[in-house]
Amino acid sequence: MHAHFLDTVGETVSPEYLAHHGVTYEAFATDPAVYQAPLDALKAKNGYIQQDIVALSPQTPGLDAICAKFIEEHTHSDDEVRFVLEGEGVFDIRDDADRWMRVTVEAGDLIVVPAGRNHRFLLTEAKLIRCVRLFQDAAGWVPNYRNP
């Protein structure tokens, strides 16, 4: 994970700062024999009932349209939980002072953006990510845009 503020050159964001703003970050191996136990613990702790894997790549049909849904600032009524297995992605997340924190996640990174936290998501230039998603309710993943 690499994290910094978008409005201040060189000012990094620590996992502790993310946690202070409700965002969980952890890292562990991408081997299912390693990652499933911590994901199961997280599921039990937070009431996540569904788990799946999503993959986006340059070969994904309609990739630009899919990505366009999440580039605009939005929230969800459910936590957004992603454990990256391959590739990388970028979460821009608002802190409590309304500053953008840019968090780039890569293989082995787990991020939990809490329900109600304004954020947006984009792919890096490689346009490749494969990750495990956890949900309390799949309907909660619908984006609620800040500026419709």
N, C-alpha and C positions, 0 to 999 in steps of 0.2 A: 504494500500500500504506500502510495505517495499522496500527501495531502498538504495543501497550502491555501491561503486566501487569494481570491482573484483580484481584489482591489489593492493589495500591498505586495510589491515585488519582494520575494525572498522570505516572506513570513510564513513559516510552516505551521501546520495544524497537527497536534499530537493525538494519539488515541485517547488520552485522558481528556483533552478538550472536546473531542467528539462525544465521549461518554457524558461529559457535563451537559451536553446539548441533546442527550437522549439517543445518540447514534452509537450502536455497538459495533466494535471491530475486533476480530480475532483472526488468527492464522493457524492453519494446520495442513497436514499433507493431503494431497488429492486422491490418495488411495482409499477406496470405499471402506476397506478394513480399518482405516484410521478415522476418516471423517464421519462415518455414520453414527458412532457412539455420541460425539458431541452434538450432532444435529438432533439425535433422538432426545438428548437431555434438554436441548433448547425447545424442541417440540413439546415435551412434557411441561416444562416451566412456563411457556407462553401460550399454550393451548393451540399450537399449530396442528392441523389435522390432515393436511394434504402436502405431499412432496412430489415434485416432478423435476425434470431436467429440460431446459430450454437451450437451443443453440441458434446463434445467428452467425452468418458468414456472407461473403460476397455472392455465394451461390444461392442464398435464401431468396425465394421468389418474393417480390414486393418489399425487399429490405428497406428501401428508402421510405416507403409509406409506413412501415412498422416503426422505424426509428422516429419518424415525424410526430408520432403520437406522444412521445416521451421527451422530446427536446424542449417543449414548452413547460414552464413552471407549473407544478401540480402537487397535490397531496393524494393520499389514499385513506380509506377508512380502516384499512388493515395495515400492519407493518409490511414493509417491502424487505424481504429476506433473500439474500443471494450469497451462495458460496460458489466461487469461481473455480471451475475445473480446468479451463483452458482459455487462453486469450486474455483480453482485458476490456474494461469499460470505465466510464467516467460518470460519477455522481457529483453534481453540483448541489450542495445542500445549504439551506439558509440556517444560520445560527440564531440565537435569541435576539441579537442586535440587528438582524436582517442582513448580515454580511454573507456573501457567497463563500463557502468552503468547497474547494475542488478536491475530490477524493478519487484517485485512480486506483482501481482494484485489479488484481491479476491472479493467476492461478495460486490457490491456497488461501485466498482472502475471503473472509466472511464479513458481510456488512448487513446491519439491520437498521433501516431508516424507519423510525417509528411512525405509526399512523398519525396523520395530521401535520407532519413536518414537511414544509415546502422544499421541493427538490426538482431536478430534471436529470435525465439520463441521456448519454450519447456514447457512441462507439469511438474508439481511437481510429487512426488511419488504416490499421489492419482490418477493421470491420469484422472482427472475429471474437466471439465470446460463447462459452458453453458453461452453464451454471445450474446448480441445484436451487430450486425455489421452494420456499415453505409458505403455507397459507393457513390462516384461521378459517377463511372463507374465500373461495376463489372469486366471488363477486366483489370482495373488498379491494381487489386490485385494479378496479376501474379508476382511471385518473379523474380528479376533480381539479380543473384548471383555475389558477389564481386570477388570471385576467382573461375571462372568456371573450 
